[in-house]
């Protein structure tokens, strides 16, 4: 998964706040979802320029169906047929993270860090053997290395420990992504290797 900078989402949030202190949640999701759409289309253009067939898909095109809780939606299910069809046609499929569509047909977003959740949910839907998430940090630390000089990098962590860290605000993985991965049936992975 190719992620856009959180700065794009921050900029879009600021633009909304310039218009109103309390943006309509539905319209807020429509606005915030555009950052991921820009990223996936640009990545596909780069891949195509290098000679690789690629197609970008938004959450509503797949669809990734969520509940209707705007700005903090939860994925209910993923229709995998479109992704499989594009893969069978030889395309690299680039999916917009962080977004879906509710049953009423409105764009929803999964909250900050929702791209991680999208990646894991798609891996689960496709019964993938592996889901790799790349981020702008080099691992999980015992505490925030920007604030604690002696923070130690953790080489291996259990799902329960990672879930606790994510729930307490560690910005390495979204807590829903850890919860979802832990629930995969017949998983032989009990720890996250970093």
C-alpha positions, 0 to 999 in steps of 0.5 A: 500500500502506498500512503500519502502524507498525513500532511495532506489530510491535515491540510484538507482538515484546515481548509474545512475549518476555514469554512466552518467550525463544525463541518457536516460529517458526510461532506467532511468525509467526501473532502478527506477521501480526496487525499488518498485518491490523489495518491493512488492515481499518482502512484498508478501513473508512475507505475504505468510510466515505468511500464507496469500495468496498474489501476487505482480503485477507491473504496466505493469502486471495490466496494469496501462497505462500512457502517455509516459512522462518518469519520470513524467508520468500521469496515463491515465487508469487502467485495473482492471480485473487482480486485480479483478481476483486475489482478487476473487481468495482470494489473497491479491494483492500488487501493485507496486506504482510509475510505469506504462506502456505507450502504446508503452509498455515501463515502465514509472514512475510517479515522486517522490511521485507517489506511493500515486497517484497509490494508489488513482488511483487504489481505484478510478478504483475499486470504493473502499470505502476507500483508506488509505495511511500510511507514515513516518510522523504523519500528516500535519503541518502548516509548516515544524516541522523540521524547525519551532519549533511552527508548529502545527499539522492540524487535518482536511484540505480541498482538496483545502488546501492540494492540495496547500500544496502539490503543494508548496512542502509539502511531505505528499501527492503527489499533483496528488493524491489529485487532483485525489481523489477530482475528484471522482464523488459522493464523500461525503468527502469534507475534509481530516481527518488526 
